[in-house]
Every structure is written in structure tokens, then in C-alpha cells.
């Protein structure tokens, strides 16, 4: 009942396969960063819009 454990991968990749895998990972990471930056930009723009609306509403209410 001894389990054998090997730190080696089940199949060895060629240098071309490794390069392709690394390029795909890099492209995925860059896309994730672009998505994150776009989400952050949308969040902050919406936050500023809502803040401006709130300040305008408070200014109207204080004038009454």
C-alpha cells in the first residue's frame, strides 16, 4: 500500500511546447490585466459620477 510520488511531470514538454505554453500564459495574464484595468476605470468613473450627483443633490437641498 505504498504510494509512489514523483515530482516529474507525466510527460516531458519539448522546448517548442514550453515556449508556446509560456506565450499563452503571458497572453492570458496580459488580458487579465487589461480586464482588471477596464473594470477599475469603470468603477472609478461610476464612483465620481455618483459623487457629483450626490453633491448636486445636497447643494439643492441646502438651498431650499
PyMOL Python script that loads the backbone (N, CA, C, O; Angstrom):
from pymol import cmd

cmd.read_pdbstr("""\
ATOM      1  N   UNK A   1       0.816  -1.179   0.000  1.00  0.00           N
ATOM      2  CA  UNK A   1       0.000   0.000   0.000  1.00  0.00           C
ATOM      3  C   UNK A   1       0.864   1.248   0.000  1.00  0.00           C
ATOM      4  O   UNK A   1       0.525   2.250   0.629  1.00  0.00           O
ATOM      5  N   UNK A   2       1.934   1.184  -0.678  1.00  0.00           N
ATOM      6  CA  UNK A   2       2.835   2.310  -0.769  1.00  0.00           C
ATOM      7  C   UNK A   2       2.503   3.114  -2.017  1.00  0.00           C
ATOM      8  O   UNK A   2       2.457   2.586  -3.128  1.00  0.00           O
ATOM      9  N   UNK A   3       2.275   4.398  -1.806  1.00  0.00           N
ATOM     10  CA  UNK A   3       2.026   5.283  -2.945  1.00  0.00           C
ATOM     11  C   UNK A   3       3.351   5.855  -3.404  1.00  0.00           C
ATOM     12  O   UNK A   3       4.138   6.362  -2.605  1.00  0.00           O
ATOM     13  N   UNK A   4       3.578   5.767  -4.675  1.00  0.00           N
ATOM     14  CA  UNK A   4       4.795   6.362  -5.213  1.00  0.00           C
ATOM     15  C   UNK A   4       4.472   7.760  -5.698  1.00  0.00           C
ATOM     16  O   UNK A   4       3.459   7.992  -6.359  1.00  0.00           O
ATOM     17  N   UNK A   5       5.322   8.652  -5.369  1.00  0.00           N
ATOM     18  CA  UNK A   5       5.140  10.048  -5.766  1.00  0.00           C
ATOM     19  C   UNK A   5       6.368  10.488  -6.528  1.00  0.00           C
ATOM     20  O   UNK A   5       7.503  10.306  -6.088  1.00  0.00           O
ATOM     21  N   UNK A   6       6.112  11.064  -7.672  1.00  0.00           N
ATOM     22  CA  UNK A   6       7.213  11.558  -8.486  1.00  0.00           C
ATOM     23  C   UNK A   6       7.007  13.039  -8.723  1.00  0.00           C
ATOM     24  O   UNK A   6       5.905  13.463  -9.070  1.00  0.00           O
ATOM     25  N   UNK A   7       8.034  13.820  -8.543  1.00  0.00           N
ATOM     26  CA  UNK A   7       7.966  15.255  -8.774  1.00  0.00           C
ATOM     27  C   UNK A   7       8.042  15.569 -10.263  1.00  0.00           C
ATOM     28  O   UNK A   7       7.824  16.710 -10.669  1.00  0.00           O
ATOM     29  N   UNK A   8       8.345  14.582 -11.064  1.00  0.00           N
ATOM     30  CA  UNK A   8       8.453  14.792 -12.509  1.00  0.00           C
ATOM     31  C   UNK A   8       7.063  14.788 -13.142  1.00  0.00           C
ATOM     32  O   UNK A   8       6.188  14.029 -12.724  1.00  0.00           O
ATOM     33  N   UNK A   9       6.866  15.624 -14.133  1.00  0.00           N
ATOM     34  CA  UNK A   9       5.568  15.600 -14.818  1.00  0.00           C
ATOM     35  C   UNK A   9       5.370  14.291 -15.568  1.00  0.00           C
ATOM     36  O   UNK A   9       6.332  13.603 -15.909  1.00  0.00           O
ATOM     37  N   UNK A  10       4.116  13.959 -15.818  1.00  0.00           N
ATOM     38  CA  UNK A  10       3.804  12.706 -16.501  1.00  0.00           C
ATOM     39  C   UNK A  10       4.394  12.688 -17.901  1.00  0.00           C
ATOM     40  O   UNK A  10       4.823  11.638 -18.380  1.00  0.00           O
ATOM     41  N   UNK A  11       4.419  13.842 -18.560  1.00  0.00           N
ATOM     42  CA  UNK A  11       5.039  13.871 -19.880  1.00  0.00           C
ATOM     43  C   UNK A  11       5.949  15.088 -19.957  1.00  0.00           C
ATOM     44  O   UNK A  11       5.651  16.140 -19.392  1.00  0.00           O
ATOM     45  N   UNK A  12       7.017  14.935 -20.636  1.00  0.00           N
ATOM     46  CA  UNK A  12       8.013  15.995 -20.753  1.00  0.00           C
ATOM     47  C   UNK A  12       7.689  16.827 -21.983  1.00  0.00           C
ATOM     48  O   UNK A  12       7.446  16.291 -23.064  1.00  0.00           O
ATOM     49  N   UNK A  13       7.689  18.140 -21.805  1.00  0.00           N
ATOM     50  CA  UNK A  13       7.391  19.038 -22.918  1.00  0.00           C
ATOM     51  C   UNK A  13       8.660  19.346 -23.702  1.00  0.00           C
ATOM     52  O   UNK A  13       9.758  19.416 -23.150  1.00  0.00           O
ATOM     53  N   UNK A  14       8.477  19.525 -24.985  1.00  0.00           N
ATOM     54  CA  UNK A  14       9.602  19.954 -25.813  1.00  0.00           C
ATOM     55  C   UNK A  14       9.791  21.441 -25.606  1.00  0.00           C
ATOM     56  O   UNK A  14       8.926  22.104 -25.034  1.00  0.00           O
ATOM     57  N   UNK A  15      10.898  21.967 -26.060  1.00  0.00           N
ATOM     58  CA  UNK A  15      11.153  23.399 -25.889  1.00  0.00           C
ATOM     59  C   UNK A  15      10.122  24.223 -26.655  1.00  0.00           C
ATOM     60  O   UNK A  15       9.750  25.307 -26.205  1.00  0.00           O
ATOM     61  N   UNK A  16       9.653  23.733 -27.800  1.00  0.00           N
ATOM     62  CA  UNK A  16       8.624  24.456 -28.558  1.00  0.00           C
ATOM     63  C   UNK A  16       7.301  24.461 -27.796  1.00  0.00           C
ATOM     64  O   UNK A  16       6.599  25.472 -27.769  1.00  0.00           O
ATOM     65  N   UNK A  17       6.963  23.329 -27.179  1.00  0.00           N
ATOM     66  CA  UNK A  17       5.727  23.251 -26.398  1.00  0.00           C
ATOM     67  C   UNK A  17       5.802  24.163 -25.175  1.00  0.00           C
ATOM     68  O   UNK A  17       4.827  24.829 -24.825  1.00  0.00           O
ATOM     69  N   UNK A  18       6.972  24.187 -24.528  1.00  0.00           N
ATOM     70  CA  UNK A  18       7.155  25.077 -23.376  1.00  0.00           C
ATOM     71  C   UNK A  18       7.037  26.531 -23.802  1.00  0.00           C
ATOM     72  O   UNK A  18       6.400  27.329 -23.113  1.00  0.00           O
ATOM     73  N   UNK A  19       7.638  26.882 -24.922  1.00  0.00           N
ATOM     74  CA  UNK A  19       7.577  28.257 -25.409  1.00  0.00           C
ATOM     75  C   UNK A  19       6.137  28.639 -25.743  1.00  0.00           C
ATOM     76  O   UNK A  19       5.698  29.746 -25.433  1.00  0.00           O
ATOM     77  N   UNK A  20       5.410  27.732 -26.369  1.00  0.00           N
ATOM     78  CA  UNK A  20       4.009  28.006 -26.698  1.00  0.00           C
ATOM     79  C   UNK A  20       3.177  28.151 -25.429  1.00  0.00           C
ATOM     80  O   UNK A  20       2.335  29.043 -25.336  1.00  0.00           O
ATOM     81  N   UNK A  21       3.412  27.273 -24.450  1.00  0.00           N
ATOM     82  CA  UNK A  21       2.685  27.357 -23.180  1.00  0.00           C
ATOM     83  C   UNK A  21       2.988  28.675 -22.477  1.00  0.00           C
ATOM     84  O   UNK A  21       2.083  29.326 -21.955  1.00  0.00           O
ATOM     85  N   UNK A  22       4.256  29.068 -22.462  1.00  0.00           N
ATOM     86  CA  UNK A  22       4.634  30.314 -21.807  1.00  0.00           C
ATOM     87  C   UNK A  22       4.033  31.518 -22.526  1.00  0.00           C
ATOM     88  O   UNK A  22       3.598  32.472 -21.882  1.00  0.00           O
ATOM     89  N   UNK A  23       4.008  31.477 -23.853  1.00  0.00           N
ATOM     90  CA  UNK A  23       3.415  32.576 -24.612  1.00  0.00           C
ATOM     91  C   UNK A  23       1.917  32.670 -24.333  1.00  0.00           C
ATOM     92  O   UNK A  23       1.378  33.769 -24.203  1.00  0.00           O
ATOM     93  N   UNK A  24       1.252  31.538 -24.241  1.00  0.00           N
ATOM     94  CA  UNK A  24      -0.184  31.538 -23.939  1.00  0.00           C
ATOM     95  C   UNK A  24      -0.444  32.059 -22.533  1.00  0.00           C
ATOM     96  O   UNK A  24      -1.375  32.835 -22.318  1.00  0.00           O
ATOM     97  N   UNK A  25       0.366  31.640 -21.585  1.00  0.00           N
ATOM     98  CA  UNK A  25       0.215  32.136 -20.210  1.00  0.00           C
ATOM     99  C   UNK A  25       0.432  33.644 -20.153  1.00  0.00           C
ATOM    100  O   UNK A  25      -0.306  34.359 -19.476  1.00  0.00           O
ATOM    101  N   UNK A  26       1.445  34.122 -20.867  1.00  0.00           N
ATOM    102  CA  UNK A  26       1.745  35.556 -20.894  1.00  0.00           C
ATOM    103  C   UNK A  26       0.572  36.331 -21.496  1.00  0.00           C
ATOM    104  O   UNK A  26       0.176  37.375 -20.977  1.00  0.00           O
ATOM    105  N   UNK A  27       0.020  35.810 -22.596  1.00  0.00           N
ATOM    106  CA  UNK A  27      -1.120  36.467 -23.242  1.00  0.00           C
ATOM    107  C   UNK A  27      -2.331  36.462 -22.312  1.00  0.00           C
ATOM    108  O   UNK A  27      -3.050  37.458 -22.227  1.00  0.00           O
ATOM    109  N   UNK A  28      -2.561  35.354 -21.617  1.00  0.00           N
ATOM    110  CA  UNK A  28      -3.675  35.283 -20.664  1.00  0.00           C
ATOM    111  C   UNK A  28      -3.490  36.297 -19.535  1.00  0.00           C
ATOM    112  O   UNK A  28      -4.446  36.962 -19.133  1.00  0.00           O
ATOM    113  N   UNK A  29      -2.277  36.415 -19.031  1.00  0.00           N
ATOM    114  CA  UNK A  29      -2.000  37.359 -17.949  1.00  0.00           C
ATOM    115  C   UNK A  29      -2.200  38.800 -18.423  1.00  0.00           C
ATOM    116  O   UNK A  29      -2.754  39.624 -17.696  1.00  0.00           O
ATOM    117  N   UNK A  30      -1.752  39.098 -19.634  1.00  0.00           N
ATOM    118  CA  UNK A  30      -1.930  40.452 -20.163  1.00  0.00           C
ATOM    119  C   UNK A  30      -3.411  40.771 -20.351  1.00  0.00           C
ATOM    120  O   UNK A  30      -3.845  41.888 -20.069  1.00  0.00           O
ATOM    121  N   UNK A  31      -4.185  39.802 -20.824  1.00  0.00           N
ATOM    122  CA  UNK A  31      -5.626  40.014 -20.997  1.00  0.00           C
ATOM    123  C   UNK A  31      -6.297  40.217 -19.640  1.00  0.00           C
ATOM    124  O   UNK A  31      -7.179  41.064 -19.501  1.00  0.00           O
ATOM    125  N   UNK A  32      -5.882  39.450 -18.654  1.00  0.00           N
ATOM    126  CA  UNK A  32      -6.443  39.604 -17.307  1.00  0.00           C
ATOM    127  C   UNK A  32      -6.143  40.986 -16.755  1.00  0.00           C
ATOM    128  O   UNK A  32      -6.996  41.594 -16.109  1.00  0.00           O
ATOM    129  N   UNK A  33      -4.948  41.487 -17.000  1.00  0.00           N
ATOM    130  CA  UNK A  33      -4.593  42.829 -16.529  1.00  0.00           C
ATOM    131  C   UNK A  33      -5.418  43.895 -17.258  1.00  0.00           C
ATOM    132  O   UNK A  33      -5.865  44.861 -16.639  1.00  0.00           O
ATOM    133  N   UNK A  34      -5.621  43.726 -18.565  1.00  0.00           N
ATOM    134  CA  UNK A  34      -6.456  44.688 -19.303  1.00  0.00           C
ATOM    135  C   UNK A  34      -7.885  44.670 -18.779  1.00  0.00           C
ATOM    136  O   UNK A  34      -8.502  45.722 -18.613  1.00  0.00           O
ATOM    137  N   UNK A  35      -8.411  43.481 -18.519  1.00  0.00           N
ATOM    138  CA  UNK A  35      -9.769  43.367 -17.972  1.00  0.00           C
ATOM    139  C   UNK A  35      -9.861  44.033 -16.608  1.00  0.00           C
ATOM    140  O   UNK A  35     -10.826  44.742 -16.322  1.00  0.00           O
ATOM    141  N   UNK A  36      -8.872  43.811 -15.780  1.00  0.00           N
ATOM    142  CA  UNK A  36      -8.854  44.396 -14.440  1.00  0.00           C
ATOM    143  C   UNK A  36      -8.786  45.923 -14.521  1.00  0.00           C
ATOM    144  O   UNK A  36      -9.519  46.618 -13.818  1.00  0.00           O
ATOM    145  N   UNK A  37      -7.912  46.436 -15.373  1.00  0.00           N
ATOM    146  CA  UNK A  37      -7.783  47.886 -15.518  1.00  0.00           C
ATOM    147  C   UNK A  37      -9.073  48.504 -16.043  1.00  0.00           C
ATOM    148  O   UNK A  37      -9.459  49.585 -15.600  1.00  0.00           O
ATOM    149  N   UNK A  38      -9.742  47.843 -16.974  1.00  0.00           N
ATOM    150  CA  UNK A  38     -11.005  48.354 -17.507  1.00  0.00           C
ATOM    151  C   UNK A  38     -12.078  48.356 -16.422  1.00  0.00           C
ATOM    152  O   UNK A  38     -12.870  49.295 -16.333  1.00  0.00           O
ATOM    153  N   UNK A  39     -12.108  47.321 -15.605  1.00  0.00           N
ATOM    154  CA  UNK A  39     -13.084  47.255 -14.514  1.00  0.00           C
ATOM    155  C   UNK A  39     -12.799  48.343 -13.484  1.00  0.00           C
ATOM    156  O   UNK A  39     -13.725  48.980 -12.982  1.00  0.00           O
ATOM    157  N   UNK A  40     -11.542  48.556 -13.171  1.00  0.00           N
ATOM    158  CA  UNK A  40     -11.173  49.612 -12.225  1.00  0.00           C
ATOM    159  C   UNK A  40     -11.564  50.982 -12.768  1.00  0.00           C
ATOM    160  O   UNK A  40     -12.102  51.811 -12.035  1.00  0.00           O
ATOM    161  N   UNK A  41     -11.297  51.220 -14.040  1.00  0.00           N
ATOM    162  CA  UNK A  41     -11.633  52.507 -14.646  1.00  0.00           C
ATOM    163  C   UNK A  41     -13.139  52.737 -14.609  1.00  0.00           C
ATOM    164  O   UNK A  41     -13.589  53.831 -14.269  1.00  0.00           O
ATOM    165  N   UNK A  42     -13.913  51.729 -14.951  1.00  0.00           N
ATOM    166  CA  UNK A  42     -15.373  51.841 -14.926  1.00  0.00           C
ATOM    167  C   UNK A  42     -15.856  52.098 -13.500  1.00  0.00           C
ATOM    168  O   UNK A  42     -16.759  52.908 -13.290  1.00  0.00           O
ATOM    169  N   UNK A  43     -15.272  51.426 -12.532  1.00  0.00           N
ATOM    170  CA  UNK A  43     -15.664  51.611 -11.140  1.00  0.00           C
ATOM    171  C   UNK A  43     -15.417  53.049 -10.700  1.00  0.00           C
ATOM    172  O   UNK A  43     -16.305  53.674 -10.121  1.00  0.00           O
ATOM    173  N   UNK A  44     -14.233  53.581 -10.963  1.00  0.00           N
ATOM    174  CA  UNK A  44     -13.905  54.930 -10.514  1.00  0.00           C
ATOM    175  C   UNK A  44     -14.713  55.986 -11.258  1.00  0.00           C
ATOM    176  O   UNK A  44     -15.097  56.996 -10.668  1.00  0.00           O
ATOM    177  N   UNK A  45     -14.977  55.766 -12.546  1.00  0.00           N
ATOM    178  CA  UNK A  45     -15.819  56.716 -13.277  1.00  0.00           C
ATOM    179  C   UNK A  45     -17.227  56.738 -12.706  1.00  0.00           C
ATOM    180  O   UNK A  45     -17.814  57.807 -12.537  1.00  0.00           O
ATOM    181  N   UNK A  46     -17.770  55.571 -12.409  1.00  0.00           N
ATOM    182  CA  UNK A  46     -19.107  55.495 -11.825  1.00  0.00           C
ATOM    183  C   UNK A  46     -19.116  56.125 -10.436  1.00  0.00           C
ATOM    184  O   UNK A  46     -20.065  56.821 -10.074  1.00  0.00           O
ATOM    185  N   UNK A  47     -18.080  55.887  -9.673  1.00  0.00           N
ATOM    186  CA  UNK A  47     -17.970  56.466  -8.330  1.00  0.00           C
ATOM    187  C   UNK A  47     -17.961  57.987  -8.398  1.00  0.00           C
ATOM    188  O   UNK A  47     -18.649  58.648  -7.620  1.00  0.00           O
ATOM    189  N   UNK A  48     -17.194  58.542  -9.318  1.00  0.00           N
ATOM    190  CA  UNK A  48     -17.144  60.000  -9.466  1.00  0.00           C
ATOM    191  C   UNK A  48     -18.483  60.562  -9.936  1.00  0.00           C
ATOM    192  O   UNK A  48     -18.898  61.629  -9.484  1.00  0.00           O
ATOM    193  N   UNK A  49     -19.156  59.861 -10.830  1.00  0.00           N
ATOM    194  CA  UNK A  49     -20.474  60.298 -11.304  1.00  0.00           C
ATOM    195  C   UNK A  49     -21.466  60.328 -10.155  1.00  0.00           C
ATOM    196  O   UNK A  49     -22.205  61.299  -9.986  1.00  0.00           O
ATOM    197  N   UNK A  50     -21.480  59.265  -9.369  1.00  0.00           N
ATOM    198  CA  UNK A  50     -22.392  59.207  -8.232  1.00  0.00           C
ATOM    199  C   UNK A  50     -22.061  60.277  -7.193  1.00  0.00           C
ATOM    200  O   UNK A  50     -22.965  60.858  -6.591  1.00  0.00           O
ATOM    201  N   UNK A  51     -20.793  60.535  -6.984  1.00  0.00           N
ATOM    202  CA  UNK A  51     -20.374  61.582  -6.038  1.00  0.00           C
ATOM    203  C   UNK A  51     -20.859  62.944  -6.504  1.00  0.00           C
ATOM    204  O   UNK A  51     -21.377  63.730  -5.711  1.00  0.00           O
ATOM    205  N   UNK A  52     -20.690  63.220  -7.791  1.00  0.00           N
ATOM    206  CA  UNK A  52     -21.147  64.503  -8.335  1.00  0.00           C
ATOM    207  C   UNK A  52     -22.659  64.639  -8.195  1.00  0.00           C
ATOM    208  O   UNK A  52     -23.157  65.711  -7.852  1.00  0.00           O
ATOM    209  N   UNK A  53     -23.387  63.565  -8.458  1.00  0.00           N
ATOM    210  CA  UNK A  53     -24.841  63.602  -8.298  1.00  0.00           C
ATOM    211  C   UNK A  53     -25.225  63.855  -6.845  1.00  0.00           C
ATOM    212  O   UNK A  53     -26.135  64.635  -6.567  1.00  0.00           O
ATOM    213  N   UNK A  54     -24.540  63.204  -5.930  1.00  0.00           N
ATOM    214  CA  UNK A  54     -24.834  63.390  -4.501  1.00  0.00           C
ATOM    215  C   UNK A  54     -24.553  64.816  -4.068  1.00  0.00           C
ATOM    216  O   UNK A  54     -25.357  65.419  -3.358  1.00  0.00           O
ATOM    217  N   UNK A  55     -23.410  65.364  -4.491  1.00  0.00           N
ATOM    218  CA  UNK A  55     -23.071  66.737  -4.115  1.00  0.00           C
ATOM    219  C   UNK A  55     -24.079  67.727  -4.689  1.00  0.00           C
ATOM    220  O   UNK A  55     -24.459  68.690  -4.023  1.00  0.00           O
ATOM    221  N   UNK A  56     -24.510  67.487  -5.927  1.00  0.00           N
ATOM    222  CA  UNK A  56     -25.504  68.377  -6.542  1.00  0.00           C
ATOM    223  C   UNK A  56     -26.823  68.277  -5.788  1.00  0.00           C
ATOM    224  O   UNK A  56     -27.478  69.292  -5.547  1.00  0.00           O
ATOM    225  N   UNK A  57     -27.214  67.081  -5.418  1.00  0.00           N
ATOM    226  CA  UNK A  57     -28.472  66.884  -4.682  1.00  0.00           C
ATOM    227  C   UNK A  57     -28.384  67.561  -3.305  1.00  0.00           C
ATOM    228  O   UNK A  57     -29.338  68.212  -2.878  1.00  0.00           O
ATOM    229  N   UNK A  58     -27.255  67.414  -2.615  1.00  0.00           N
ATOM    230  CA  UNK A  58     -27.086  68.046  -1.305  1.00  0.00           C
ATOM    231  C   UNK A  58     -27.081  69.566  -1.433  1.00  0.00           C
ATOM    232  O   UNK A  58     -27.603  70.262  -0.563  1.00  0.00           O
ATOM    233  N   UNK A  59     -26.496  70.082  -2.508  1.00  0.00           N
ATOM    234  CA  UNK A  59     -26.477  71.533  -2.718  1.00  0.00           C
ATOM    235  C   UNK A  59     -27.898  72.045  -2.953  1.00  0.00           C
ATOM    236  O   UNK A  59     -28.268  73.096  -2.430  1.00  0.00           O
ATOM    237  N   UNK A  60     -28.694  71.318  -3.733  1.00  0.00           N
ATOM    238  CA  UNK A  60     -30.092  71.714  -3.966  1.00  0.00           C
ATOM    239  C   UNK A  60     -30.882  71.682  -2.663  1.00  0.00           C
ATOM    240  O   UNK A  60     -31.679  72.581  -2.397  1.00  0.00           O
ATOM    241  N   UNK A  61     -30.666  70.662  -1.860  1.00  0.00           N
ATOM    242  CA  UNK A  61     -31.398  70.523  -0.613  1.00  0.00           C
ATOM    243  C   UNK A  61     -31.021  71.613   0.384  1.00  0.00           C
ATOM    244  O   UNK A  61     -31.874  72.065   1.148  1.00  0.00           O
ATOM    245  N   UNK A  62     -29.779  72.038   0.393  1.00  0.00           N
ATOM    246  CA  UNK A  62     -29.361  73.083   1.327  1.00  0.00           C
ATOM    247  C   UNK A  62     -29.863  74.461   0.891  1.00  0.00           C
ATOM    248  O   UNK A  62     -29.988  75.364   1.719  1.00  0.00           O
ATOM    249  N   UNK A  63     -30.151  74.629  -0.406  1.00  0.00           N
ATOM    250  CA  UNK A  63     -30.684  75.898  -0.895  1.00  0.00           C
ATOM    251  C   UNK A  63     -32.157  76.061  -0.542  1.00  0.00           C
ATOM    252  O   UNK A  63     -32.649  77.186  -0.467  1.00  0.00           O
ATOM    253  N   UNK A  64     -32.865  74.964  -0.326  1.00  0.00           N
ATOM    254  CA  UNK A  64     -34.302  75.031  -0.009  1.00  0.00           C
ATOM    255  C   UNK A  64     -34.578  75.499   1.364  1.00  0.00           C
ATOM    256  O   UNK A  64     -35.739  75.602   1.759  1.00  0.00           O
TER     257      UNK A  64
END
""", "prot")
cmd.dss("prot")
cmd.show_as("cartoon", "prot")
cmd.util.cbc("prot")
cmd.orient("prot")
